[in-house]
Amino acid sequence: MNSPGNIFRPDGTEHDDTELNEAESRLRESENVLKTVFNSVYDAIFLHDVEGRIIDVNDRMLELYRVKKEQALSMSIEGDFSSVKNDFAFLPAVWLKVLSGETTLFEWKARRPHDGSEFDVEVFLRRIELPGRDAIIANVRDITERKTMERDLRLAAKVFDNSIEGISITDTRGIIEMVNPAFTHITGYSAEEAIGSNPRILKSKHHDAAFYQQLWDSLKSDDHWSGEIWNRRKNGEAYPEWLNISAIHDETTGMATHYVGIFHDITEIKRNQEAIQYQAHHDALTGLPNRILFHDRLHMALAHAQRYQQKVAVLFIDLDHFKNVNDSLGHAAGDLLLQEVAQRLLGTVREEDTVSRLGGDEFTIILPDVGPLNDAVMIAHRIIAEVNRPFRLGGQEFFVGASIGISIYPDDSVDTGTLIKNADMAMYRAKEHGRNNFQFFTRSMEEKALQRISLEAELRRALERNEFEVFFQPKVSLGSGAVSGMEALVRWIRSDGSIISPGHFIPLAEETGLVIPLGEFVFDSACSQLKRWIEEGNRDLSMAVNISGRQFWLEDLPGTILRIVRRHGVPPQNIELEITESMLVKNVDKATTILRQLKEHGFRLALDDFGTGYSSLYYLKRFPIDTLKIDRSFVKDIPHDTDDMAIAESIVLLARSMKLAVTAEGVETLEQLDFFKRVECDYIQGYLFSPPVNSATMDGLLSAGAIMPIMGH
């Protein structure tokens, strides 16, 4: 009997099989290891016989192509796993090379059979020996990510080379390593000259050491700096640029490795800004300061006078019989006369005085530190004498006169607008006294005080009796003709049906503080109506509400307004808060903080009565506003007053350059409508379309969609 592990040979002898079993076990272990490796490699693997049929695949292939193994073994490379976009013509030659023992590597467009999706791969082919036969192994690697990175790099290189902005890349020491063509175009330095240098080669003399220290401190602390800077071209010319510098960090260590500077030359922009600013502040015909600059200088003169306890005189001048020149010789001759008047007026005043043209044939003069009233009298006499001299126009002599009204700070008012108004009233008194003379503003203080006390008492009772009602004046989009929004305006309707003009009670309400409860009533009513209109389908409708000076400086204006809006469920972005610039400049820093808080809550901000206050580009740049409203004083004389047209157009251009919307108030004629269409104003308000109306009438206007101008205007 045989012992375990022994077998009989064919010749009848006995043999021990233990050794054979161990060899077979080692072979199976090796096969398992190879199979594990085969299925664990990163690449997808196809095994082909020499005729090209798939005889085996690994797990990575099944994962990459999203197929099952039995499916893969029944498919073909060309028909199932390759895109039709490939060039199959070269495959036979490649196959023959691989069969002859060569290896080959090429890129291919692969395809997933189940959904047809395509992706880029890299294929490595070589011949191998398997037990009992030869085979071809294909290692397939997904290179989609690499291809994407290569495309991104090519795109980035094109952007870098074709950008109109100059770009420089430095190391952390500030040594320039790369510049683009725009850098050379702007600075004049070639790439060879710039690379290896420090950006100090561009340094101008416009900034001190503290400026550059602040720049680098900001860059180191925030990894970014942006701002306006003056640099110097290779030819020595200094120029302004807007520069952004950002740090580039190593993804592994997080340490800064490079700095990228991107800049553009803003020389032309600054020239345009200066031109726009000049147009916005000077009369196009005479070159004199216009209404905007006049108000600004009067404000400064009053501030100086208050500080040093001085007097300021405001002269309001209207030419007598000027219409005769226009009627007989035309507006061109009238323009020449106005230019000559401007020169004569300049010759009558001191260097520190301001002569301006408000529009038409109206001029104003500021006499700071006027001293005794005789000084104003002397200049008024001198003006009348100069204007009375004949004007030679078209070969003829023409005579005009000057009616002058004079108001004095602080005797007649401490407010710029009131001083001008009082001087204007005095000028009309001069007209009434036969023209070609001057009159000082006078008033009865007792009568004014009694009127004020009476009106204040009535105003308080009106608040208690709910005699106020909110009316709405539509704001019309010039693009569509549709009502895009409206302005909420309060009306005082007495119990007897009589209406008190807002011009009479609003200033008093502001002065007494009653404007605070009145303003809250208006805002609450406006939100209530807006909620109803939104629910009726007018989702994009905006509601403009005026914020008075008293309201604006309340302790928590943003919080108060937000509570009212939330109570009514009205989106803040549908509310536009109208604020006058003169109100904001009283405390620019605090005003900026309040405006930014309102913006953060989502409210839109409009600068109301633009053009009648300071209209400073500095303020426009600093305040986060969305809309400029052209004051009706610049609209009413269009198209007859070329200065008003120039001012209005300048405001539109200014708004567009600063990416602000612009609304013209007080549009009453088709000619004014055509003008604002031509200059591409965004919105208009005015009696041409609708006066302020109650909510019921406003319902009809909203239902009508686009509204037509009222006939007769």
Summary of the structure (lengths in Angstrom):
residues: 713
radius of gyration: 41.6
end to end distance: 131.3
largest distance: 156.6
contacts: 2146
relative contact order: 0.05
helix: 46%
strand: 26%
